[in-house]
Amino acid sequence: MTISPNQLTTSAMLASAQTRSASDFASLEQHHLSANWSPQLDVPSDIVVCVAGASFLLHRSPLTSRCGLLKMLVMEEREGETSRVELEGLPGGAEGFESAAKFCYGVPLEITNHNVALLRCVAEFLDMSEENGEANLIFQTENYLEDLSTKTLKDIVETLQSCELLLPMAEELYIVRRCIDWIAAKVVLEQDIQWNQKNAIVVYDSELSQSYHSECWVDDISGLHISFFQRILLAMRERGLGADGIAGALVSYTQKSIIGLCRRKNSYHNNTILKPNKINLSDIPAATRHEQRIFLETIVRLLSKEKIAVPVGFLIDLLRTAYIIETTLACKLDLEKLISAQLHDATLDDLLLPSFTKQDGETQCDIGLIHRLIASFIELQYDDDYQYNMPEVYEEAHDLSNSSPENPMLKVGKLLDGYLAEIARDANLSLSKFIALADILPNCARLDEDGLYRAIDIYLKVLYFERSRLNKVMTGRVASENVINHTADTQIQHKMSNGLVSAALWPKDDYTSVRQENIELKLEVAKMRMRLSELEKDHLHMKLDMEKAHALHESIHHHHQGLLQTFSKSISKFNPFHNHKPKLSFYSCHQKYNRGQKSHSHLEPHESPIMKASSQASSFEAQRNAFSSIYEHHLLS
């Protein structure tokens, strides 16, 4: 196989079991060759170099004149014998050795930003130092690296990016460290120049500065590996880069690196909530998902360890992404702690995080997450160690003695009331979850209860609507008498509770109406108490009247028994067989009985008309029965 040097590409060199010979360099022009050596095309190859599955049939003389490693390996070989050398672990593999072999054969190499790190590592591996040849490959690559510090930021980033596949040798040769230091120095210098130019013309504009960060150096370093980027941030901080610049770089870098981190804001009132970009995880390779997890976990560790102040909305986006790509629990907990420290700066849209459990009957929003965030926020407010170690950017905001509307506790209270009003529309929201979230804040977190009242009012309206839908199921159906009675009792209790609750707790939008309804409620309660007192008095009087009536009835009963006995004795005197006295007529007996009855009329009761009528009726009935028995006895006798 005969190819020209232009055909010796990287892809060809990486093919397995390929063979290169000295005749492959036949098309080289004479002035491109080294002055000390020219290829002898009629001389057969006497060395075979195997690198990463590729075999190179070459000559000892040009290789050993530049490579100290190859000189040592073939030193004991005899002349005329073909040597076979295997180079394991050569940086860059076959591509790296091909470049070094060209250099040994006198082919001028074009050193660029992309290959200088590779050539430097290969030269170090093959020991291509000045001891093995003047102006050797180590010398030339080092000169290029030193000149790299004077080039643009983009040039340095390209070199640093090429080191990702050359570790750990690129670290050992300080290529990575030098590139990081140069990048940090250039960024800080450009930042200072830009700052001075703005101050000389106009007042500093944070939006302009952020735009500058995003359009210049942040875009240049956004393609670097997270380990390199992390070291660049720390180096820039050591050189005096401001917190805003570091935070802006981290946010931009993360948004460009993590799939689906950019947010999509939808209206909750249109039955949608904040959702991450629609990503089908099955379309993302498993290796990519793993890289995304590692990347996100590294970012979170960097934020937690270095205490870099980033917007809370960015942290919430990270948490949303952490749920999507299924990071570790420790990563999620660290994010929750970072978010809770800045919860007072969040917006309502930030808190409307969807629930990722995907269970039947689950609420649309992750209410448990918000409950944990607020609980952690309250705990941090009273944590002395946290207050002491808090970044300076948060110290003033977290001053609990501050009673202004900017007080973090008051801001979180207002934020929670708005959140409750949003989730109250969810039909799957249970009463226990609603109450637990509403009661989590201390009393000092609210200046007034208007927001909480509105949220409760919305929740009750949703409950009433759902109950009405459920009641329609029984419309037109037949139920037993027990069920109907139970339903009637339930409706009465529900109306009573709704009347008291709506009058006392669920006001209208104006606070004045709340006070008016409370006053009316107090008046109604007072009237009910007065009416209850009157009923108790009437009940007591009725009880006393009943006792008196019962006692009088007993006395009359005993009196009538004595009267009948006396009357019976008087009647017996009229018996014709008693002393042979003449018989009495029915009329005379009746008149005598009436005269005797009138003589006792002063014993009738006079307490009440009802009791008097009752006693008279009883007396008349007794008299009638007694007279009938006397008359029958008289007829028989």
PEZI-V462710 format. One record per residue. N is the residue number from 1. RES is the residue in three letters. PSI is psi in radians with two decimals (* if undefined). D_LAST is the distance of its C-alpha to the last C-alpha in Angstrom with 2 decimals. Layout:
N | RES | PSI | D_LAST
N | RES | PSI | D_LAST
//
This chain:
1 | MET | 2.09 | 164.85
2 | THR | 2.15 | 166.89
3 | ILE | 2.79 | 165.25
4 | SER | 2.89 | 166.49
5 | PRO | -0.53 | 165.33
6 | ASN | -0.34 | 163.33
7 | GLN | -0.04 | 161.31
8 | LEU | 1.32 | 160.37
9 | THR | 2.99 | 156.92
10 | THR | -0.72 | 154.01
11 | SER | -0.64 | 152.10
12 | ALA | -0.65 | 155.09
13 | MET | -0.46 | 155.65
14 | LEU | -0.13 | 152.05
15 | ALA | 2.51 | 152.28
16 | SER | 2.57 | 152.37
17 | ALA | 0.70 | 155.58
18 | GLN | 2.69 | 157.92
19 | THR | 2.30 | 161.62
20 | ARG | 2.47 | 163.96
21 | SER | 2.97 | 167.77
22 | ALA | -0.46 | 170.70
23 | SER | -0.27 | 171.65
24 | ASP | -0.30 | 168.50
25 | PHE | 0.26 | 170.41
26 | ALA | -0.49 | 173.39
27 | SER | 0.02 | 172.54
28 | LEU | 2.43 | 172.85
29 | GLU | 2.63 | 175.63
30 | GLN | -0.60 | 178.40
31 | HIS | -0.15 | 177.88
32 | HIS | -0.15 | 174.30
33 | LEU | 2.82 | 175.41
34 | SER | 2.56 | 176.11
35 | ALA | -0.42 | 179.67
36 | ASN | -0.24 | 179.82
37 | TRP | 2.46 | 178.66
38 | SER | 2.52 | 178.66
39 | PRO | 2.36 | 176.86
40 | GLN | 1.65 | 179.01
41 | LEU | -0.38 | 177.44
42 | ASP | -0.02 | 179.62
43 | VAL | 2.21 | 178.38
44 | PRO | 2.76 | 175.38
45 | SER | 2.48 | 172.22
46 | ASP | 0.20 | 172.17
47 | ILE | 2.39 | 168.66
48 | VAL | 2.08 | 165.20
49 | VAL | 2.13 | 162.45
50 | CYS | 2.14 | 158.87
51 | VAL | 2.05 | 156.20
52 | ALA | 0.75 | 152.56
53 | GLY | -0.09 | 153.44
54 | ALA | 2.44 | 156.49
55 | SER | 2.35 | 160.07
56 | PHE | 2.07 | 163.09
57 | LEU | 1.83 | 166.63
58 | LEU | -2.96 | 168.83
59 | HIS | 2.56 | 171.90
60 | ARG | -0.75 | 172.01
61 | SER | -0.93 | 174.60
62 | PRO | -0.56 | 172.74
63 | LEU | -0.82 | 169.44
64 | THR | -0.33 | 170.81
65 | SER | -0.27 | 172.88
66 | ARG | -0.49 | 169.69
67 | CYS | 1.98 | 166.89
68 | GLY | -0.57 | 167.11
69 | LEU | -0.82 | 164.29
70 | LEU | -0.62 | 166.02
71 | LYS | -0.73 | 169.33
72 | MET | -0.64 | 167.79
73 | LEU | -0.55 | 166.09
74 | VAL | 0.22 | 169.26
75 | MET | -0.67 | 171.74
76 | GLU | 0.00 | 172.25
77 | GLU | 2.53 | 172.50
78 | ARG | 2.74 | 175.93
79 | GLU | 2.42 | 177.89
80 | GLY | -0.26 | 177.41
81 | GLU | 2.50 | 174.05
82 | THR | 2.14 | 170.92
83 | SER | 2.55 | 168.44
84 | ARG | 2.14 | 164.70
85 | VAL | 2.31 | 162.50
86 | GLU | 2.17 | 158.74
87 | LEU | 1.75 | 157.34
88 | GLU | 2.39 | 153.67
89 | GLY | 0.29 | 151.62
90 | LEU | 2.18 | 154.13
91 | PRO | 2.33 | 152.40
92 | GLY | -0.12 | 152.12
93 | GLY | -2.44 | 152.87
94 | ALA | -0.59 | 155.45
95 | GLU | -0.75 | 155.53
96 | GLY | -0.74 | 156.51
97 | PHE | -0.63 | 159.25
98 | GLU | -0.77 | 160.64
99 | SER | -0.72 | 161.15
100 | ALA | -0.68 | 162.84
101 | ALA | -0.71 | 165.08
102 | LYS | -0.73 | 166.20
103 | PHE | -0.68 | 167.05
104 | CYS | -0.58 | 169.07
105 | TYR | 0.05 | 170.98
106 | GLY | 0.19 | 171.89
107 | VAL | 2.13 | 169.49
108 | PRO | 2.31 | 168.52
109 | LEU | 2.44 | 164.79
110 | GLU | 1.83 | 162.87
111 | ILE | 2.21 | 160.62
112 | THR | 3.11 | 157.55
113 | ASN | -0.53 | 154.30
114 | HIS | -0.53 | 152.54
115 | ASN | -0.02 | 154.95
116 | VAL | -0.68 | 156.41
117 | ALA | -0.69 | 153.70
118 | LEU | -0.83 | 154.13
119 | LEU | -0.63 | 157.93
120 | ARG | -0.69 | 157.67
121 | CYS | -0.72 | 155.41
122 | VAL | -0.75 | 157.60
123 | ALA | -0.65 | 160.71
124 | GLU | -0.70 | 159.13
125 | PHE | -0.74 | 158.08
126 | LEU | -0.01 | 161.59
127 | ASP | 0.96 | 163.33
128 | MET | 1.10 | 165.25
129 | SER | -3.11 | 166.47
130 | GLU | -0.36 | 169.80
131 | GLU | -0.39 | 171.09
132 | ASN | 0.34 | 170.98
133 | GLY | 2.48 | 172.54
134 | GLU | 2.50 | 173.33
135 | ALA | 0.83 | 170.78
136 | ASN | -3.12 | 168.38
137 | LEU | -0.61 | 164.88
138 | ILE | -0.77 | 163.18
139 | PHE | -0.78 | 165.51
140 | GLN | -0.70 | 164.98
141 | THR | -0.63 | 161.19
142 | GLU | -0.68 | 160.98
143 | ASN | -0.67 | 163.11
144 | TYR | -0.71 | 160.78
145 | LEU | -0.67 | 157.71
146 | GLU | -0.67 | 159.30
147 | ASP | -0.35 | 160.05
148 | LEU | -0.51 | 156.45
149 | SER | -0.36 | 155.26
150 | THR | -0.05 | 157.12
151 | LYS | -3.02 | 155.61
152 | THR | 2.89 | 152.42
153 | LEU | -0.66 | 148.91
154 | LYS | -0.66 | 148.40
155 | ASP | -0.74 | 151.47
156 | ILE | -0.70 | 150.21
157 | VAL | -0.67 | 146.76
158 | GLU | -0.73 | 148.35
159 | THR | -0.76 | 150.23
160 | LEU | -0.66 | 147.16
161 | GLN | -0.58 | 145.12
162 | SER | -0.26 | 147.78
163 | CYS | -0.18 | 147.29
164 | GLU | -0.59 | 143.82
165 | LEU | 0.08 | 145.38
166 | LEU | 0.24 | 148.03
167 | LEU | 2.53 | 145.89
168 | PRO | -0.02 | 146.47
169 | MET | -0.62 | 150.24
170 | ALA | -0.54 | 149.87
171 | GLU | -0.73 | 148.02
172 | GLU | -0.55 | 150.67
173 | LEU | 0.10 | 153.42
174 | TYR | 0.40 | 151.49
175 | ILE | -0.78 | 151.48
176 | VAL | -0.80 | 147.73
177 | ARG | -0.74 | 147.83
178 | ARG | -0.71 | 150.77
179 | CYS | -0.72 | 149.15
180 | ILE | -0.77 | 145.90
181 | ASP | -0.70 | 147.79
182 | TRP | -0.71 | 149.84
183 | ILE | -0.82 | 146.74
184 | ALA | -0.73 | 144.95
185 | ALA | -0.75 | 148.03
186 | LYS | -0.70 | 148.51
187 | VAL | -0.83 | 144.87
188 | VAL | -0.71 | 144.81
189 | LEU | -0.80 | 148.19
190 | GLU | -0.59 | 147.15
191 | GLN | -0.77 | 143.91
192 | ASP | -0.71 | 145.87
193 | ILE | -0.78 | 148.28
194 | GLN | -0.68 | 145.49
195 | TRP | -0.79 | 143.74
196 | ASN | -0.68 | 146.91
197 | GLN | -0.69 | 147.56
198 | LYS | -0.75 | 144.08
199 | ASN | -0.48 | 144.29
200 | ALA | -0.34 | 147.66
201 | ILE | -1.01 | 146.26
202 | VAL | 2.99 | 142.50
203 | VAL | 2.58 | 139.65
204 | TYR | 2.31 | 138.46
205 | ASP | 2.07 | 135.95
206 | SER | -0.63 | 133.68
207 | GLU | -0.69 | 133.07
208 | LEU | -0.70 | 136.81
209 | SER | -0.74 | 137.27
210 | GLN | -0.70 | 134.60
211 | SER | -0.69 | 136.25
212 | TYR | -0.76 | 139.57
213 | HIS | -0.79 | 138.14
214 | SER | -0.63 | 136.61
215 | GLU | -0.32 | 139.66
216 | CYS | -1.80 | 142.38
217 | TRP | -0.49 | 142.25
218 | VAL | -0.73 | 138.64
219 | ASP | -0.58 | 139.42
220 | ASP | -0.65 | 142.57
221 | ILE | 0.05 | 140.83
222 | SER | -0.34 | 137.66
223 | GLY | 0.02 | 139.14
224 | LEU | 2.78 | 139.76
225 | HIS | 2.64 | 137.85
226 | ILE | -0.60 | 135.01
227 | SER | -0.70 | 136.87
228 | PHE | -0.75 | 139.88
229 | PHE | -0.72 | 137.78
230 | GLN | -0.75 | 135.93
231 | ARG | -0.57 | 139.22
232 | ILE | -0.75 | 140.54
233 | LEU | -0.78 | 137.56
234 | LEU | -0.66 | 138.03
235 | ALA | -0.67 | 141.77
236 | MET | -0.63 | 141.15
237 | ARG | -0.72 | 138.74
238 | GLU | -0.51 | 141.38
239 | ARG | 0.05 | 143.86
240 | GLY | 0.25 | 141.58
241 | LEU | 2.40 | 139.80
242 | GLY | 2.83 | 136.73
243 | ALA | -0.61 | 133.14
244 | ASP | -0.71 | 132.63
245 | GLY | -0.74 | 135.59
246 | ILE | -0.77 | 134.44
247 | ALA | -0.74 | 130.88
248 | GLY | -0.68 | 132.13
249 | ALA | -0.74 | 134.41
250 | LEU | -0.73 | 131.67
251 | VAL | -0.84 | 129.24
252 | SER | -0.74 | 131.83
253 | TYR | -0.74 | 133.06
254 | THR | -0.73 | 129.57
255 | GLN | -0.55 | 128.60
256 | LYS | -0.33 | 131.75
257 | SER | -0.54 | 131.30
258 | ILE | 2.28 | 127.63
259 | ILE | 2.29 | 126.43
260 | GLY | 0.32 | 123.60
261 | LEU | -0.53 | 123.47
262 | CYS | 2.48 | 123.76
263 | ARG | 2.64 | 120.36
264 | ARG | 2.09 | 118.52
265 | LYS | 2.12 | 116.10
266 | ASN | 2.86 | 113.33
267 | SER | 2.24 | 110.36
268 | TYR | -0.52 | 107.16
269 | HIS | -0.26 | 105.20
270 | ASN | 0.51 | 106.64
271 | ASN | 0.45 | 104.89
272 | THR | 2.84 | 108.06
273 | ILE | 3.06 | 109.15
274 | LEU | 2.17 | 112.40
275 | LYS | 2.61 | 113.95
276 | PRO | 2.89 | 117.29
277 | ASN | 2.46 | 119.80
278 | LYS | 1.87 | 118.70
279 | ILE | 2.21 | 120.60
280 | ASN | 1.83 | 120.24
281 | LEU | -0.43 | 120.90
282 | SER | -0.38 | 121.66
283 | ASP | -0.23 | 124.70
284 | ILE | 2.22 | 126.09
285 | PRO | 2.65 | 128.01
286 | ALA | -0.65 | 126.63
287 | ALA | -0.68 | 129.80
288 | THR | -0.73 | 129.43
289 | ARG | -0.68 | 125.81
290 | HIS | -0.74 | 126.91
291 | GLU | -0.68 | 129.65
292 | GLN | -0.70 | 127.18
293 | ARG | -0.82 | 124.91
294 | ILE | -0.74 | 127.83
295 | PHE | -0.85 | 129.01
296 | LEU | -0.73 | 125.64
297 | GLU | -0.62 | 125.03
298 | THR | -0.73 | 128.50
299 | ILE | -0.75 | 127.81
300 | VAL | -0.73 | 124.55
301 | ARG | -0.67 | 126.27
302 | LEU | -0.75 | 128.99
303 | LEU | -0.71 | 126.49
304 | SER | -0.73 | 124.57
305 | LYS | -0.78 | 127.62
306 | GLU | -0.11 | 129.83
307 | LYS | 0.88 | 127.02
308 | ILE | 2.18 | 128.38
309 | ALA | 1.94 | 126.33
310 | VAL | 2.80 | 125.50
311 | PRO | 2.53 | 122.95
312 | VAL | -0.53 | 119.38
313 | GLY | -0.64 | 119.20
314 | PHE | -0.71 | 122.04
315 | LEU | -0.68 | 120.21
316 | ILE | -0.62 | 117.09
317 | ASP | -0.70 | 119.28
318 | LEU | -0.72 | 120.64
319 | LEU | -0.71 | 117.13
320 | ARG | -0.78 | 116.19
321 | THR | -0.62 | 119.33
322 | ALA | -0.64 | 118.61
323 | TYR | -0.61 | 115.33
324 | ILE | -0.83 | 117.09
325 | ILE | 0.05 | 119.92
326 | GLU | 1.11 | 117.70
327 | THR | -3.13 | 119.56
328 | THR | 2.78 | 118.64
329 | LEU | -0.63 | 115.56
330 | ALA | -0.68 | 117.80
331 | CYS | -0.75 | 119.55
332 | LYS | -0.71 | 116.26
333 | LEU | -0.67 | 115.01
334 | ASP | -0.70 | 118.30
335 | LEU | -0.72 | 118.00
336 | GLU | -0.67 | 114.43
337 | LYS | -0.71 | 115.63
338 | LEU | -0.69 | 118.49
339 | ILE | -0.76 | 116.18
340 | SER | -0.52 | 113.58
341 | ALA | -0.43 | 116.34
342 | GLN | 0.40 | 117.03
343 | LEU | -0.50 | 113.59
344 | HIS | -0.29 | 113.56
345 | ASP | -0.03 | 116.49
346 | ALA | 2.82 | 114.77
347 | THR | 2.97 | 113.41
348 | LEU | -0.68 | 110.20
349 | ASP | -0.57 | 112.14
350 | ASP | -0.62 | 113.56
351 | LEU | -0.25 | 110.13
352 | LEU | 1.13 | 108.88
353 | LEU | 2.34 | 110.10
354 | PRO | 2.76 | 108.75
355 | SER | 2.26 | 106.91
356 | PHE | 0.14 | 109.10
357 | THR | -0.54 | 106.42
358 | LYS | 0.78 | 105.60
359 | GLN | 2.66 | 102.09
360 | ASP | 2.40 | 99.13
361 | GLY | 0.10 | 96.92
362 | GLU | 2.54 | 99.67
363 | THR | 2.74 | 100.31
364 | GLN | -0.70 | 103.45
365 | CYS | 2.66 | 104.84
366 | ASP | 1.52 | 105.43
367 | ILE | -0.62 | 102.85
368 | GLY | -0.64 | 103.33
369 | LEU | -0.80 | 107.02
370 | ILE | -0.65 | 106.34
371 | HIS | -0.74 | 103.82
372 | ARG | -0.69 | 106.52
373 | LEU | -0.78 | 109.13
374 | ILE | -0.69 | 107.01
375 | ALA | -0.73 | 105.96
376 | SER | -0.64 | 109.63
377 | PHE | -0.79 | 110.57
378 | ILE | -0.71 | 108.11
379 | GLU | -0.70 | 109.38
380 | LEU | -0.54 | 112.97
381 | GLN | -0.49 | 112.21
382 | TYR | 0.27 | 111.28
383 | ASP | 1.95 | 113.90
384 | ASP | -0.67 | 116.64
385 | ASP | -0.69 | 119.06
386 | TYR | -0.73 | 118.74
387 | GLN | -0.61 | 119.28
388 | TYR | -0.69 | 122.40
389 | ASN | 0.14 | 123.89
390 | MET | 2.46 | 122.93
391 | PRO | 2.64 | 125.79
392 | GLU | -0.50 | 126.95
393 | VAL | -0.33 | 125.91
394 | TYR | -0.23 | 122.22
395 | GLU | -0.83 | 122.21
396 | GLU | -0.67 | 121.60
397 | ALA | -0.50 | 118.91
398 | HIS | 0.32 | 116.95
399 | ASP | 1.86 | 116.84
400 | LEU | -0.34 | 113.12
401 | SER | -0.15 | 113.64
402 | ASN | 2.09 | 114.58
403 | SER | 0.16 | 111.70
404 | SER | 2.89 | 113.39
405 | PRO | -0.28 | 112.17
406 | GLU | 0.00 | 114.96
407 | ASN | 2.29 | 113.22
408 | PRO | -0.65 | 112.88
409 | MET | -0.72 | 109.26
410 | LEU | -0.67 | 108.26
411 | LYS | -0.69 | 110.24
412 | VAL | -0.65 | 108.54
413 | GLY | -0.77 | 105.13
414 | LYS | -0.67 | 105.91
415 | LEU | -0.72 | 107.33
416 | LEU | -0.71 | 104.23
417 | ASP | -0.71 | 101.92
418 | GLY | -0.67 | 104.02
419 | TYR | -0.71 | 103.93
420 | LEU | -0.68 | 100.14
421 | ALA | -0.56 | 99.91
422 | GLU | -0.84 | 102.11
423 | ILE | -0.25 | 100.38
424 | ALA | -0.36 | 96.91
425 | ARG | -0.16 | 97.49
426 | ASP | 2.08 | 97.70
427 | ALA | -0.36 | 94.53
428 | ASN | -0.01 | 95.26
429 | LEU | 2.09 | 95.25
430 | SER | 2.75 | 92.42
431 | LEU | -0.64 | 90.52
432 | SER | -0.72 | 91.62
433 | LYS | -0.68 | 95.30
434 | PHE | -0.80 | 94.92
435 | ILE | -0.72 | 93.24
436 | ALA | -0.67 | 95.75
437 | LEU | -0.61 | 98.65
438 | ALA | -0.51 | 97.17
439 | ASP | 0.07 | 96.44
440 | ILE | -0.52 | 99.78
441 | LEU | 2.58 | 101.62
442 | PRO | 2.96 | 101.16
443 | ASN | -0.50 | 99.85
444 | CYS | -0.06 | 103.38
445 | ALA | -0.10 | 104.36
446 | ARG | 2.27 | 102.66
447 | LEU | -0.54 | 103.16
448 | ASP | 2.97 | 100.11
449 | GLU | 0.25 | 97.50
450 | ASP | -0.80 | 98.06
451 | GLY | -0.71 | 99.83
452 | LEU | -0.70 | 97.20
453 | TYR | -0.73 | 94.40
454 | ARG | -0.73 | 96.16
455 | ALA | -0.74 | 96.56
456 | ILE | -0.68 | 92.87
457 | ASP | -0.75 | 91.92
458 | ILE | -0.74 | 94.11
459 | TYR | -0.73 | 92.63
460 | LEU | -0.64 | 89.05
461 | LYS | -0.68 | 89.99
462 | VAL | -0.73 | 91.46
463 | LEU | -0.72 | 88.31
464 | TYR | -0.71 | 86.16
465 | PHE | -0.77 | 88.44
466 | GLU | -0.66 | 88.32
467 | ARG | -0.64 | 84.53
468 | SER | -0.70 | 84.32
469 | ARG | -0.67 | 86.51
470 | LEU | -0.62 | 84.26
471 | ASN | -0.47 | 81.10
472 | LYS | -0.36 | 82.67
473 | VAL | -0.58 | 82.46
474 | MET | 0.00 | 78.65
475 | THR | 2.22 | 78.72
476 | GLY | 0.09 | 76.95
477 | ARG | 2.74 | 75.66
478 | VAL | 2.30 | 72.07
479 | ALA | 2.81 | 70.63
480 | SER | 2.95 | 67.38
481 | GLU | -0.64 | 64.56
482 | ASN | -0.73 | 65.48
483 | VAL | -0.71 | 69.08
484 | ILE | -0.76 | 68.11
485 | ASN | -0.73 | 65.88
486 | HIS | -0.69 | 68.66
487 | THR | -0.70 | 71.18
488 | ALA | -0.76 | 69.05
489 | ASP | -0.70 | 68.73
490 | THR | -0.71 | 72.47
491 | GLN | -0.68 | 73.33
492 | ILE | -0.80 | 71.17
493 | GLN | -0.69 | 72.86
494 | HIS | -0.70 | 76.25
495 | LYS | -0.71 | 75.77
496 | MET | -0.79 | 74.68
497 | SER | -0.68 | 77.66
498 | ASN | -0.65 | 80.04
499 | GLY | -0.75 | 78.88
500 | LEU | -0.74 | 79.44
501 | VAL | -0.79 | 82.67
502 | SER | -0.55 | 84.21
503 | ALA | -0.49 | 83.41
504 | ALA | -0.53 | 84.80
505 | LEU | -0.54 | 87.57
506 | TRP | 1.45 | 88.94
507 | PRO | 3.06 | 90.61
508 | LYS | -2.97 | 92.77
509 | ASP | -0.44 | 96.48
510 | ASP | 2.39 | 96.47
511 | TYR | -0.48 | 95.61
512 | THR | -0.68 | 94.07
513 | SER | -0.54 | 91.35
514 | VAL | -0.81 | 90.52
515 | ARG | -0.69 | 89.94
516 | GLN | -0.74 | 87.89
517 | GLU | -0.60 | 85.62
518 | ASN | -0.71 | 85.18
519 | ILE | -0.79 | 84.16
520 | GLU | -0.67 | 81.64
521 | LEU | -0.72 | 80.24
522 | LYS | -0.69 | 79.82
523 | LEU | -0.74 | 77.97
524 | GLU | -0.71 | 75.58
525 | VAL | -0.70 | 74.92
526 | ALA | -0.74 | 74.28
527 | LYS | -0.72 | 71.79
528 | MET | -0.67 | 69.96
529 | ARG | -0.71 | 69.75
530 | MET | -0.77 | 68.33
531 | ARG | -0.68 | 65.72
532 | LEU | -0.66 | 64.81
533 | SER | -0.73 | 64.42
534 | GLU | -0.71 | 62.07
535 | LEU | -0.65 | 59.93
536 | GLU | -0.69 | 59.73
537 | LYS | -0.80 | 58.57
538 | ASP | -0.69 | 55.86
539 | HIS | -0.67 | 54.70
540 | LEU | -0.76 | 54.48
541 | HIS | -0.74 | 52.45
542 | MET | -0.66 | 49.99
543 | LYS | -0.71 | 49.58
544 | LEU | -0.73 | 48.85
545 | ASP | -0.70 | 46.30
546 | MET | -0.69 | 44.45
547 | GLU | -0.75 | 44.37
548 | LYS | -0.75 | 43.05
549 | ALA | -0.68 | 40.34
550 | HIS | -0.72 | 39.21
551 | ALA | -0.73 | 39.07
552 | LEU | -0.65 | 37.10
553 | HIS | -0.67 | 34.59
554 | GLU | -0.73 | 33.98
555 | SER | -0.71 | 33.54
556 | ILE | -0.66 | 31.00
557 | HIS | -0.79 | 28.99
558 | HIS | -0.63 | 28.80
559 | HIS | -0.73 | 28.04
560 | HIS | -0.61 | 25.03
561 | GLN | -0.73 | 23.60
562 | GLY | -0.66 | 23.95
563 | LEU | -0.72 | 22.48
564 | LEU | -0.65 | 19.25
565 | GLN | -0.77 | 18.88
566 | THR | -0.73 | 19.57
567 | PHE | -0.63 | 17.22
568 | SER | -0.69 | 14.29
569 | LYS | -0.67 | 15.23
570 | SER | -0.67 | 15.48
571 | ILE | -0.60 | 12.07
572 | SER | -0.37 | 10.57
573 | LYS | -0.40 | 12.49
574 | PHE | 0.05 | 10.56
575 | ASN | 2.23 | 7.47
576 | PRO | -0.37 | 8.08
577 | PHE | -0.09 | 8.43
578 | HIS | 1.86 | 10.77
579 | ASN | 0.35 | 14.09
580 | HIS | 0.65 | 12.70
581 | LYS | 2.63 | 13.03
582 | PRO | 2.75 | 12.37
583 | LYS | 2.63 | 9.88
584 | LEU | 2.52 | 11.63
585 | SER | 2.84 | 12.93
586 | PHE | -0.62 | 13.35
587 | TYR | -0.77 | 17.01
588 | SER | -0.66 | 16.86
589 | CYS | -0.73 | 14.84
590 | HIS | -0.70 | 17.41
591 | GLN | -0.73 | 20.28
592 | LYS | -0.63 | 19.35
593 | TYR | -0.66 | 19.09
594 | ASN | -0.67 | 22.47
595 | ARG | -0.67 | 24.05
596 | GLY | -0.59 | 23.15
597 | GLN | -0.64 | 24.53
598 | LYS | -0.51 | 27.76
599 | SER | -0.27 | 28.38
600 | HIS | 0.27 | 28.95
601 | SER | -0.33 | 31.07
602 | HIS | -0.09 | 34.22
603 | LEU | -0.03 | 33.35
604 | GLU | 2.55 | 33.95
605 | PRO | 2.60 | 37.16
606 | HIS | 0.29 | 40.30
607 | GLU | -0.79 | 42.84
608 | SER | 2.66 | 43.17
609 | PRO | -0.64 | 41.68
610 | ILE | -0.81 | 40.96
611 | MET | -0.61 | 39.13
612 | LYS | -0.77 | 37.23
613 | ALA | -0.68 | 36.09
614 | SER | -0.74 | 35.05
615 | SER | -0.65 | 33.05
616 | GLN | -0.71 | 31.40
617 | ALA | -0.71 | 30.44
618 | SER | -0.70 | 28.95
619 | SER | -0.75 | 27.02
620 | PHE | -0.70 | 25.69
621 | GLU | -0.70 | 24.59
622 | ALA | -0.72 | 22.78
623 | GLN | -0.73 | 21.05
624 | ARG | -0.74 | 20.04
625 | ASN | -0.72 | 18.59
626 | ALA | -0.76 | 16.70
627 | PHE | -0.67 | 15.30
628 | SER | -0.74 | 14.28
629 | SER | -0.67 | 12.36
630 | ILE | -0.71 | 10.52
631 | TYR | -0.71 | 9.89
632 | GLU | -0.71 | 8.63
633 | HIS | -0.65 | 6.18
634 | HIS | -0.71 | 5.16
635 | LEU | -0.70 | 5.43
636 | LEU | -0.63 | 3.75
637 | SER | * | 0.00
//
